[in-house]
Amino acid sequence: MTDEKPPAGREPALRNFAMPKDANPNGDIFGGWLMAQMDLAGAVPAKRLARGRVATVAVDAMTFHKPVFVGDLVSCYAEVVKVGRTSMTVKIETWVERRTTHAIEKVTQATFTYVAIDQQGRPRPVDAGPDGSQGRVM
């Protein structure tokens, strides 16, 4: 057991129930489903910072600590930890509230990298909006 707790004072970027369609025959949620949820969550602060479209370009150091089960409430917390010229690094932690015990447990964490893109899908500066306007908005 760990003394870790979900990030205090922050709302999850994404919250979803793990459903039977997302599980293998043993009732464990597929890692790919969990990774997709984390990708969606990480895109929230990246899109806000970039003021437009972003594309996922890398996933680093994804670590699965514990399984996720059908019925668990999955909460993904995401925060931008680094900003480059066209890219943003987002740290994502995923926590669950267990369906039966209501215990809160950290199940995975990863670092995702997103790139701000224009309407043609080409990289663009993070501090320029999709129309080329300047000025970063958080």
N, C-alpha and C positions, 0 to 999 in steps of 0.2 A: 504494500500500500504506500502511496506517496502523499505528501502534504500539498502537492500542487493543486491549484485551483484555476478555473477559467479566468481570463483577464478581467480584473475588477473595473467596474464603471464603463464597460464597453458592451455594446450590443453586437450579437453575431452578424456577420455580413450575410449569412445564409443559415436557415434552419429548416430541417426536413425530417420526416419520419422514414426510417428504413422499412421498406415493404417487402412482402414475400417474393415479388418479381425480381428483386435485386439480390436475392440470396442463392447460394449453392444448395445442393440437396441436404447438407448438414445444418442449414439454417444460418450460416455465416454470410454476411454481406460481402459481395465481390469487391476486391480492392479497386478494380476499375471504376465501379460505381462511386466509391468513396473519393477516388481521385477526381472524377468528374465534378462532384459536389465542391471539392476544394478549388478546382479551377474556376468554377462559377463564382465562388466566394472571393477569390483573389482578384477576379476581374472587376469587382465592385469598386474598391479603392483605386485600382489602376485606371479604370475608365473615368472616374471622377477627377483624378489628378490630370489625366491626359486630355480631359474635356472632349472625348470622342472615342473613336474605335481603338481597340487594342487587340493584339494577337499574342497568344501564349507561345513563347519560343524555347523555354527550358523549364524543367522541373529538376531541382537539385535536392539531394539528401532527404528523400521521402522515407520516413521511418514509421512502420506500423508497430505500435506498442501493444495493442489489445484488439481482439475481434469486435466487430459491430454485429448485432443480432437484429432479427426482424422485430419491429416494434420499438427499437431504441429511437429516441429523439436526438438527431445529429445536429450539432451546432458548430459552424466553422467561423473562427475569428481570424480576420485578415488585417494586416497593417503594412504599409509601405515602409521599408527599412533602408532603401537606397534608390536614388534617382540619378540616372545618367542623362546623356543628351537625348536619346530616343527610347531608352528602356527604364523600367522600374522593377525593382526586386521587392517581392511581397512575401512576408512570413505568414504562414497559415497554420493554425492549430485547430484540431478537430476534437471536440469533446462530445460525449454522449450522456444522456440521462437514461439509465436502464429502465426498460418497460416495467419490470416486475419489482425491482428493489428501489428505484428512483435514485440510486447512487449516481454521482457525477464522476466520470472518468475520462481522462485524456486518452484518445485512441490512436492518433497519428499527428504528425507534423511534417511540414515540407516548406521549401522555399521555391516559389515560382517566379519566373521572369517574363514580363510582358513588354511588348514594344508598341508604342503609339504608331498608328498607321493612318494614312490619308484615305480618301474615298477609292483610290485605285489600289489600295493594299500595300503601298510603299511606306517605309519608315519615315516618320516626321519627328521634329523636335517635340519633346514632352510639353514644353511651355508654349507651344503654338496650338491653337484650336484647329479643328479639321478644315476650317476655312482660311487658315493661315494667320488668324488674329493672335496677337501676343498677350501674355499675362497669365500666369499660373493661378488657378482657382482651386482651393482645397475644400 
